[in-house]
């Protein structure tokens, strides 16, 4: 059984890395699934650019759904970690199973509600002709992995609350490796055994990998923790707080996905080479974001425990350390991207027009990385603290009063992909600064008092 929740809080670099590095590896599993699909599909023999564009559009839509409903991870992690800090875990042992039941039920409703209308959905992203056909084809397979992904995310939240990121890392590694192997086999085929399935093969590979990850998640949770998966009633007393967190995060994530919708829609409207280049760039941005999210996850995990134990001085110290580590990691990520600037593009496409368009904006993605570190780390800390309402308000402000007006203005000036990525950069700054200010307003007085 895991006993980490009985150990006193440690915020040394060694312990932060012990949480952050496995969280980093497990956190990039979803973008790796999408990047693998993009890399494999972008190099098929026929209609590679249209297929890559379709994967990018569907990935954007699925990311929206996952981010909206996948907020269970943050809510579960926040509540569990706070009870761990107070040494009262037994009081919420049945909460994760109830949360998983609620969220997977909603995912099934979404499948039923979107499957018949897939064509209409992707027309909203300005997809048409062959790109639209591929979008529908890819989505109607890939969507069946959605409940498995949400189940896995919720289990990861329980592990994080228990101050454990090791088992989620193992699950994510297995899922990512399986997806890569299946992508190659199913997309390209094996002569004499399996016919090439092209974009359909990428979708099947993702669904199978997501199913395997869900089964492994259930196994490790049952075998390695005291958290049950058997649904029991009545609902836990914390279910109302959990649902309120989810509601605030739901509204926040809608605002987040308005940003992604406009970015994807504008890129699609510019033409096939632009949406293909945008797909590569935005998926690499997601990868960079999830790399930095390892330290944001450590902030999420430890801040909840420190807050539950009323260790406010340690909470301030933790935030200062995470700022430093996150920014350093952001610069390292940007430097690696700069060194391999051109080889990275060649992984995803061999179309000269797509590559030239991608290279023209990739440097903005790299420059954003240290800024992303600040925003994402404090985003993680606020989730651990359970301060979802403030996160909601910051996202609404940065999306509707910063990103959207700026994007329309820059687009009107004819900047195209530059407009999207410049607006995203300012959007990140508008997300990070208010969180830093609010955190210090809340906890510096408490640190002095206690």
C-alpha positions as CSV (number, residue, x, y, z in Angstrom):
1,X,0.0,0.0,0.0
2,X,1.1,3.6,-0.6
3,X,2.0,5.3,2.6
4,X,3.4,8.6,1.2
5,X,0.5,10.5,2.6
6,X,1.7,9.9,6.1
7,X,5.1,11.4,5.5
8,X,5.8,15.0,6.5
9,X,6.0,17.5,3.6
10,X,9.3,17.8,1.8
11,X,9.9,20.6,-0.7
12,X,13.5,20.0,-1.5
13,X,14.6,20.0,-5.1
14,X,15.1,16.2,-4.9
15,X,11.5,15.7,-3.7
16,X,10.1,18.2,-6.2
17,X,11.9,16.4,-9.0
18,X,10.7,13.0,-7.7
19,X,7.1,14.3,-8.3
20,X,7.8,16.6,-11.3
21,X,9.8,14.3,-13.6
22,X,7.3,11.3,-13.5
23,X,4.4,13.8,-13.8
24,X,6.2,15.4,-16.8
25,X,6.5,12.0,-18.5
26,X,2.9,11.0,-17.8
27,X,1.6,14.4,-18.7
28,X,3.0,14.3,-22.2
29,X,1.2,11.0,-23.1
30,X,-1.8,12.8,-24.7
31,X,0.2,15.2,-26.8
32,X,2.5,12.3,-27.8
33,X,-0.5,10.4,-29.0
34,X,-1.5,13.4,-31.2
35,X,2.1,14.2,-32.3
36,X,2.6,10.5,-33.3
37,X,-0.6,10.6,-35.3
38,X,0.5,13.8,-36.9
39,X,4.1,12.6,-37.7
40,X,2.9,9.3,-39.1
41,X,-0.1,10.6,-41.1
42,X,1.9,13.6,-42.4
43,X,4.2,11.2,-44.2
44,X,1.7,8.8,-45.9
45,X,1.9,8.4,-49.6
46,X,-1.5,9.9,-50.6
47,X,-3.0,13.2,-49.5
48,X,-0.6,13.7,-46.7
49,X,-1.2,17.4,-46.3
50,X,-5.0,17.0,-46.1
51,X,-4.7,14.1,-43.7
52,X,-2.4,16.1,-41.4
53,X,-4.8,19.0,-41.5
54,X,-7.7,16.7,-40.5
55,X,-5.7,15.2,-37.6
56,X,-4.9,18.7,-36.4
57,X,-8.6,19.9,-36.5
58,X,-9.9,16.7,-34.8
59,X,-7.1,16.9,-32.2
60,X,-8.1,20.5,-31.4
61,X,-11.7,19.4,-30.9
62,X,-10.8,16.4,-28.8
63,X,-8.4,18.4,-26.7
64,X,-11.3,20.8,-26.0
65,X,-13.5,17.9,-24.8
66,X,-10.7,16.3,-22.8
67,X,-9.7,19.6,-21.1
68,X,-13.4,20.4,-20.3
69,X,-14.2,17.0,-18.7
70,X,-10.6,16.1,-17.7
71,X,-10.7,18.7,-15.0
72,X,-11.7,15.9,-12.7
73,X,-7.9,15.2,-12.3
74,X,-7.3,18.7,-10.8
75,X,-10.4,18.6,-8.6
76,X,-9.7,15.1,-7.3
77,X,-6.0,15.8,-6.7
78,X,-6.8,19.0,-4.9
79,X,-9.3,17.4,-2.4
80,X,-7.3,14.3,-1.8
81,X,-4.0,16.2,-1.3
82,X,-5.7,18.5,1.2
83,X,-7.0,15.6,3.2
84,X,-3.6,14.0,3.0
85,X,-2.1,17.1,4.5
86,X,-4.6,17.0,7.3
87,X,-4.0,13.2,7.7
88,X,-7.8,12.5,7.2
89,X,-7.7,10.5,3.9
90,X,-10.2,7.9,5.1
91,X,-12.9,10.5,5.0
92,X,-12.8,10.8,1.2
93,X,-11.8,7.3,0.1
94,X,-15.0,6.8,-1.9
95,X,-14.9,10.2,-3.6
96,X,-12.7,9.2,-6.6
97,X,-15.0,6.3,-7.7
98,X,-18.0,8.6,-7.5
99,X,-16.2,11.3,-9.5
100,X,-15.1,8.7,-12.2
101,X,-18.7,7.5,-12.5
102,X,-20.0,11.0,-13.1
103,X,-17.4,12.0,-15.6
104,X,-17.5,8.8,-17.7
105,X,-21.3,8.9,-17.8
106,X,-21.0,12.4,-19.3
107,X,-18.4,11.2,-21.8
108,X,-20.8,8.6,-23.1
109,X,-23.5,11.3,-23.6
110,X,-21.0,13.3,-25.6
111,X,-20.2,10.4,-27.9
112,X,-24.0,9.9,-28.5
113,X,-24.4,13.7,-29.1
114,X,-21.5,14.3,-31.4
115,X,-21.1,11.1,-33.5
116,X,-24.1,11.6,-35.8
117,X,-23.2,15.3,-36.3
118,X,-19.4,15.0,-36.8
119,X,-19.6,16.7,-40.3
120,X,-21.5,19.7,-38.9
121,X,-19.0,20.0,-36.0
122,X,-15.9,20.2,-38.3
123,X,-17.6,22.5,-40.7
124,X,-17.5,25.0,-37.8
125,X,-13.7,24.7,-38.0
126,X,-13.9,25.7,-41.7
127,X,-13.0,22.2,-42.8
128,X,-14.3,21.3,-46.3
129,X,-14.0,18.8,-49.2
130,X,-11.3,16.1,-48.6
131,X,-10.2,17.6,-45.3
132,X,-13.7,17.5,-43.9
133,X,-14.1,13.9,-45.1
134,X,-11.0,12.9,-43.3
135,X,-12.0,14.8,-40.2
136,X,-15.2,12.8,-40.0
137,X,-13.5,9.5,-40.7
138,X,-10.8,10.0,-38.1
139,X,-13.2,11.4,-35.4
140,X,-15.8,8.6,-35.7
141,X,-13.1,6.1,-34.6
142,X,-11.0,8.2,-32.2
143,X,-14.0,9.4,-30.2
144,X,-14.5,5.9,-28.7
145,X,-11.2,6.3,-26.8
146,X,-12.7,9.3,-25.0
147,X,-14.2,7.5,-22.0
148,X,-11.0,5.6,-21.5
149,X,-9.0,8.8,-21.5
150,X,-11.2,10.4,-19.0
151,X,-11.1,7.4,-16.7
152,X,-7.3,7.4,-16.8
153,X,-7.1,11.1,-16.1
154,X,-9.4,10.8,-13.1
155,X,-7.2,7.9,-11.7
156,X,-4.1,10.0,-12.3
157,X,-5.8,12.7,-10.1
158,X,-6.2,10.2,-7.3
159,X,-2.5,9.2,-7.5
160,X,-1.5,12.9,-7.6
161,X,-3.5,13.6,-4.5
162,X,-1.7,10.7,-2.8
163,X,1.6,12.4,-3.7
164,X,2.5,9.7,-6.2
165,X,3.4,10.3,-9.8
166,X,5.4,7.1,-10.4
167,X,2.5,4.8,-11.5
168,X,0.9,7.3,-13.8
169,X,4.3,7.6,-15.5
170,X,4.6,3.8,-16.0
171,X,1.1,3.8,-17.5
172,X,1.8,6.7,-19.8
173,X,5.0,5.2,-21.1
174,X,3.3,2.0,-21.9
175,X,0.5,3.8,-23.6
176,X,2.7,6.1,-25.7
177,X,5.0,3.3,-26.8
178,X,2.0,1.1,-27.8
179,X,0.5,4.0,-29.7
180,X,3.7,4.5,-31.7
181,X,4.0,0.9,-32.7
182,X,0.4,0.6,-33.6
183,X,0.5,3.8,-35.6
184,X,3.3,2.5,-37.8
185,X,1.7,-0.9,-38.2
186,X,-1.9,0.2,-38.9
187,X,-1.2,3.4,-40.9
188,X,1.5,2.0,-43.2
189,X,0.5,-1.7,-42.9
190,X,2.7,-4.8,-43.1
191,X,3.0,-6.2,-46.6
192,X,1.3,-9.6,-46.8
193,X,-0.4,-9.2,-43.4
194,X,-2.1,-5.9,-42.8
195,X,-3.2,-3.5,-45.5
196,X,-2.4,0.2,-45.0
197,X,-5.3,1.9,-43.2
198,X,-3.9,5.5,-43.5
199,X,-5.7,8.0,-41.3
200,X,-8.1,5.3,-40.0
201,X,-5.1,3.3,-38.7
202,X,-4.0,6.3,-36.7
203,X,-7.4,6.6,-35.0
204,X,-7.5,2.9,-34.2
205,X,-4.0,3.0,-32.7
206,X,-5.0,5.8,-30.4
207,X,-8.2,4.1,-29.2
208,X,-6.4,0.8,-28.4
209,X,-3.6,2.7,-26.5
210,X,-6.2,4.6,-24.5
211,X,-8.0,1.4,-23.6
212,X,-4.8,-0.3,-22.4
213,X,-3.9,2.8,-20.3
214,X,-7.4,2.7,-18.7
215,X,-7.0,-0.9,-17.7
216,X,-3.6,-0.4,-16.3
217,X,-4.8,2.6,-14.3
218,X,-7.5,0.5,-12.7
219,X,-5.0,-2.2,-11.9
220,X,-2.5,0.0,-10.2
221,X,-5.1,2.0,-8.3
222,X,-6.6,-1.1,-6.8
223,X,-3.3,-2.9,-6.1
224,X,-1.2,0.0,-4.9
225,X,-3.5,2.3,-3.0
226,X,-6.4,2.2,-0.5
227,X,-8.7,4.0,-2.9
228,X,-11.5,1.7,-4.1
229,X,-13.1,1.8,-7.6
230,X,-16.4,0.2,-6.4
231,X,-19.2,2.8,-6.6
232,X,-20.9,3.4,-3.2
233,X,-23.6,5.7,-2.0
234,X,-24.5,8.0,-0.4
235,X,-22.3,10.6,-2.1
236,X,-19.3,11.8,-0.1
237,X,-19.8,15.1,1.7
238,X,-17.1,16.6,-0.6
239,X,-19.0,15.8,-3.8
240,X,-20.6,19.2,-3.7
241,X,-17.2,21.0,-3.5
242,X,-15.9,18.6,-6.2
243,X,-18.8,19.6,-8.5
244,X,-18.4,23.3,-7.8
245,X,-14.7,23.0,-8.7
246,X,-15.7,21.1,-11.9
247,X,-18.2,23.8,-12.8
248,X,-15.7,26.6,-12.3
249,X,-13.0,24.6,-14.3
250,X,-15.7,23.8,-16.9
251,X,-16.3,27.5,-17.5
252,X,-12.6,28.2,-17.4
253,X,-11.9,25.5,-20.0
254,X,-14.6,26.7,-22.3
255,X,-12.8,30.1,-22.3
256,X,-9.5,28.2,-22.9
257,X,-11.0,26.4,-25.9
258,X,-12.5,29.5,-27.3
259,X,-8.9,30.5,-27.8
260,X,-8.0,27.2,-29.4
261,X,-11.2,27.3,-31.6
262,X,-10.4,30.7,-33.0
263,X,-6.7,29.8,-33.5
264,X,-7.6,26.6,-35.4
265,X,-10.5,28.2,-37.3
266,X,-8.4,31.2,-38.5
267,X,-5.5,28.8,-39.5
268,X,-7.9,26.6,-41.5
269,X,-9.4,29.6,-43.3
270,X,-5.9,30.5,-44.6
271,X,-5.6,27.2,-46.6
272,X,-4.3,23.7,-46.4
273,X,-0.6,24.5,-46.0
274,X,-1.4,26.9,-43.1
275,X,-3.6,24.5,-41.1
276,X,-1.0,21.8,-41.7
277,X,1.8,24.1,-40.5
278,X,-0.4,25.3,-37.6
279,X,-1.0,21.6,-36.6
280,X,2.7,21.0,-36.3
281,X,3.4,24.2,-34.4
282,X,0.5,23.9,-32.0
283,X,1.2,20.3,-31.2
284,X,4.8,21.2,-30.4
285,X,3.5,24.0,-28.3
286,X,1.3,21.5,-26.4
287,X,4.3,19.2,-26.0
288,X,6.4,22.1,-24.5
289,X,3.5,23.1,-22.3
290,X,3.1,19.5,-20.9
291,X,6.9,19.3,-20.3
292,X,6.7,22.4,-18.2
293,X,3.5,21.0,-16.7
294,X,5.6,18.5,-14.8
295,X,6.6,21.2,-12.4
296,X,3.1,22.7,-12.4
297,X,1.9,19.2,-11.4
298,X,4.5,19.2,-8.5
299,X,3.0,22.6,-7.5
300,X,-0.5,21.1,-7.7
301,X,0.4,18.1,-5.6
302,X,2.5,19.8,-2.9
303,X,0.5,23.1,-2.6
304,X,-2.7,21.1,-1.8
305,X,-0.9,19.2,0.9
306,X,0.8,22.3,2.4
307,X,-2.5,24.2,2.3
308,X,-4.3,21.3,4.0
309,X,-1.6,21.3,6.7
310,X,-1.5,25.1,7.0
311,X,2.2,25.2,6.2
312,X,2.0,28.7,4.6
313,X,5.7,29.6,4.8
314,X,6.6,26.4,3.0
315,X,4.0,27.2,0.4
316,X,5.7,30.6,-0.3
317,X,9.1,28.8,-0.5
318,X,7.6,26.2,-2.9
319,X,6.3,28.8,-5.3
320,X,9.6,30.6,-5.4
321,X,11.5,27.4,-6.1
322,X,9.0,26.3,-8.8
323,X,9.3,29.7,-10.6
324,X,13.0,29.3,-10.9
325,X,12.9,25.6,-12.0
326,X,10.1,26.2,-14.4
327,X,11.7,29.2,-16.2
328,X,15.0,27.3,-16.4
329,X,13.2,24.4,-18.0
330,X,11.4,26.7,-20.4
331,X,14.7,28.2,-21.6
332,X,16.2,24.6,-22.0
333,X,13.1,23.6,-24.0
334,X,13.4,26.7,-26.2
335,X,17.2,26.1,-26.7
336,X,16.6,22.4,-27.8
337,X,14.0,23.5,-30.2
338,X,16.3,26.2,-31.7
339,X,19.2,23.7,-32.1
340,X,16.9,21.2,-34.0
341,X,14.8,23.9,-35.7
342,X,14.8,22.4,-39.2
343,X,15.0,18.7,-38.4
344,X,11.9,18.9,-36.2
345,X,9.8,20.1,-39.2
346,X,11.0,17.3,-41.4
347,X,9.7,14.8,-38.9
348,X,6.1,15.9,-39.6
349,X,6.0,16.8,-43.3
350,X,8.0,16.6,-46.5
351,X,5.9,19.3,-48.2
352,X,8.2,22.4,-48.8
353,X,5.3,24.9,-48.6
354,X,4.1,23.4,-45.3
355,X,7.6,23.4,-43.9
356,X,8.4,27.0,-44.9
357,X,5.1,28.2,-43.3
358,X,5.9,26.3,-40.1
359,X,9.5,27.5,-39.9
360,X,8.3,31.1,-40.2
361,X,6.4,30.9,-36.9
362,X,8.1,28.2,-34.9
363,X,10.5,30.7,-33.3
364,X,7.5,32.3,-31.6
365,X,6.5,29.0,-30.1
366,X,10.0,28.6,-28.7
367,X,10.1,32.2,-27.2
368,X,6.9,31.5,-25.4
369,X,8.3,28.6,-23.4
370,X,9.7,30.5,-20.4
371,X,6.5,32.6,-20.3
372,X,4.4,29.4,-20.3
373,X,6.4,28.2,-17.3
374,X,5.2,31.0,-15.1
375,X,1.6,30.8,-16.2
376,X,1.3,27.0,-16.0
377,X,3.1,26.6,-12.6
378,X,0.8,29.1,-10.9
379,X,-2.1,27.5,-12.7
380,X,-1.1,24.2,-11.1
381,X,-0.6,25.8,-7.6
382,X,-4.1,27.4,-7.7
383,X,-5.6,24.1,-8.7
384,X,-3.9,22.4,-5.8
385,X,-5.3,25.1,-3.5
386,X,-8.8,24.6,-4.9
387,X,-9.0,28.3,-6.0
388,X,-10.9,27.4,-9.2
389,X,-13.0,30.5,-9.2
390,X,-10.0,32.8,-9.6
391,X,-8.6,30.6,-12.3
392,X,-11.9,30.8,-14.1
393,X,-12.0,34.6,-14.0
394,X,-8.4,35.0,-15.2
395,X,-9.1,32.8,-18.2
396,X,-12.2,34.7,-19.1
397,X,-10.3,38.0,-18.9
398,X,-7.3,36.8,-20.9
399,X,-9.4,35.1,-23.6
400,X,-12.2,37.6,-24.3
401,X,-10.5,40.9,-23.4
402,X,-6.9,40.0,-24.6
403,X,-6.6,37.1,-27.1
404,X,-9.8,37.5,-29.2
405,X,-9.6,41.2,-29.9
406,X,-5.8,41.0,-30.5
407,X,-6.3,38.1,-33.0
408,X,-8.9,39.9,-35.0
409,X,-6.8,43.0,-35.1
410,X,-3.6,41.2,-36.2
411,X,-5.6,39.1,-38.7
412,X,-7.1,42.2,-40.2
413,X,-3.5,43.5,-40.7
414,X,-2.8,40.3,-42.8
415,X,-0.4,38.6,-40.3
416,X,-2.0,35.1,-40.7
417,X,-0.2,32.6,-38.6
418,X,1.9,35.4,-37.0
419,X,-1.4,36.8,-35.8
420,X,-2.3,33.6,-34.0
421,X,1.0,33.0,-32.3
422,X,1.6,36.6,-31.3
423,X,-1.9,36.7,-29.8
424,X,-1.2,33.4,-28.0
425,X,2.0,34.9,-26.5
426,X,0.2,37.9,-25.1
427,X,-2.6,35.6,-23.9
428,X,-0.1,33.6,-21.8
429,X,1.3,36.7,-20.2
430,X,-2.2,37.9,-19.3
431,X,-2.8,34.5,-17.7
432,X,0.4,34.3,-15.6
433,X,0.8,37.8,-14.1
434,X,-2.6,38.0,-12.3
435,X,-2.0,34.6,-10.7
436,X,1.4,35.6,-9.3
437,X,-0.1,38.8,-7.8
438,X,-3.1,37.1,-6.3
439,X,-1.0,34.3,-4.8
440,X,1.2,36.7,-3.0
441,X,-1.7,38.8,-1.8
442,X,-3.3,35.6,-0.3
443,X,-0.4,33.9,1.3
444,X,2.3,36.4,2.3
445,X,0.1,37.7,5.1
446,X,-0.7,34.2,6.3
447,X,3.0,33.2,6.2
448,X,3.8,36.1,8.5
449,X,0.9,35.3,10.8
450,X,1.7,31.6,11.2
